[in-house]
């Protein structure tokens, strides 16, 4: 049986992101992601990478070291002109897509779309942050996490692709 998993913002080969995330080198960063990925993803599994595979580089060889089939939803650091090259390493490239009633995007979608069309939005882009909403607490407005949005940036998911169930989405 195969699993379907989700992760975003790999930023493979990006030294500044590696250092920001606390790694001593880009090699350590990339090897850590590969190890975490391959610890849960098996040959027949599918993983949706929700943007920012690299940092605007068409250097995708490392994707061959990641288990399973890979589908990419392009992010703001994925160059459209690199799509043909990226398709040598992944099964599909798209801008956004719907999966089992959940919207898969790189950037969180507008809240109005959530009100009318989708119950959840699995996304990346905002890294360690979360989408917030205001709530009236007896006349005092406070910010709370908007649970319609699920960020799967590497920092949020311990650098490990997650299933819908692991993300708290019941099907």
Order of alpha helices (4+ residues) and beta strands (2+ residues): beta-alpha-alpha-beta-beta-alpha-beta-beta-beta-alpha-beta-beta-beta-beta
